Amino acid sequence: MKQWTFGKQIGMGMILLFASGILAAVLHNSIFLNLAWILYGLLFVIHPVYPEQAKFRYSEEGAQKIARMAGLICIAIGLITEFGV
């Protein structure tokens, strides 16, 4: 199976957030946005990808740790924030 790249994972996350935003607006329920942020964060926690330029600045393990921390921040946004729709 071909590995996802950073760009593909970012694009998939944006599609997920956009679709959940439309769903939340149509159904007048903001829980969909919170769930989308949590799923988006889980994408980076489970499969930590990073841009190619990060290889020159950080080691591979360091870049993966940063990607996982960014995923945890996205999960925190989904758990803490109340989106008013």
FENWONOR-V941144 format. One record per residue. N is the residue number from 0. RES is the residue in one small letter. PSI is psi in degrees with one decimal (NA if undefined). BURIAL is 1 if it has 24 or more other C-alpha atoms within 12 Angstrom, else 0. D_FIRST is the distance of its C-alpha to the first C-alpha in Angstrom with 1 decimal. Layout:
n = [N/N]
res = [RES/RES]
psi = [PSI/PSI]
burial = [BURIAL/BURIAL]
d_first = [D_FIRST/D_FIRST]
This chain:
n = [0/1/2/3/4/5/6/7/8/9/10/11/12/13/14/15/16/17/18/19/20/21/22/23/24/25/26/27/28/29/30/31/32/33/34/35/36/37/38/39/40/41/42/43/44/45/46/47/48/49/50/51/52/53/54/55/56/57/58/59/60/61/62/63/64/65/66/67/68/69/70/71/72/73/74/75/76/77/78/79/80/81/82/83/84]
res = [m/k/q/w/t/f/g/k/q/i/g/m/g/m/i/l/l/f/a/s/g/i/l/a/a/v/l/h/n/s/i/f/l/n/l/a/w/i/l/y/g/l/l/f/v/i/h/p/v/y/p/e/q/a/k/f/r/y/s/e/e/g/a/q/k/i/a/r/m/a/g/l/i/c/i/a/i/g/l/i/t/e/f/g/v]
psi = [136.3/135.6/145.8/145.3/171.8/-45.0/-41.1/-38.9/-38.6/-44.1/-42.3/-39.5/-39.7/-39.3/-42.4/-45.6/-39.1/-46.6/-40.4/-30.6/-41.4/-44.3/-41.2/-38.2/-39.5/-42.3/-2.5/45.1/112.8/-1.7/-26.4/-37.1/-40.9/-44.0/-36.0/-42.0/-38.5/-44.9/-39.1/-41.8/-39.0/-31.7/-42.8/-26.9/-43.6/-43.4/83.0/107.3/158.3/159.2/155.1/-32.1/-22.0/-21.6/-30.3/-23.8/-37.6/163.8/168.9/-41.0/-39.2/-41.4/-36.8/-38.2/-41.1/-41.0/-39.9/-39.0/-37.8/-37.8/-40.0/-34.0/-41.2/-40.0/-41.4/-38.2/-43.4/-31.5/-32.2/-41.8/138.4/110.1/124.4/107.6/NA]
burial = [0/0/0/0/0/0/0/0/1/1/0/0/1/0/0/1/1/0/0/1/1/0/0/0/0/0/0/0/0/1/1/1/1/1/1/1/1/1/1/1/1/1/1/1/1/0/1/1/1/1/0/0/0/0/0/0/0/0/0/0/0/0/1/1/0/0/1/1/1/1/1/1/0/1/1/0/0/1/0/0/0/0/0/0/0]
d_first = [0.0/3.8/6.4/9.3/12.5/15.9/17.2/14.5/15.1/18.8/18.8/17.2/19.8/22.6/21.8/21.9/25.2/26.7/26.1/27.5/30.4/31.3/31.0/33.2/35.7/36.0/36.4/38.3/36.3/34.8/32.8/29.8/29.8/30.0/27.0/25.0/25.8/24.9/21.5/21.0/22.1/19.8/16.8/18.0/19.2/16.1/13.7/16.3/15.6/18.5/19.9/19.9/23.7/23.5/22.6/26.1/27.9/26.3/24.5/20.8/22.0/24.6/22.3/20.0/23.2/24.4/21.3/21.8/25.5/24.9/22.9/25.8/28.2/26.4/26.7/30.4/31.0/29.8/32.1/35.1/35.5/37.3/36.4/39.5/38.6]
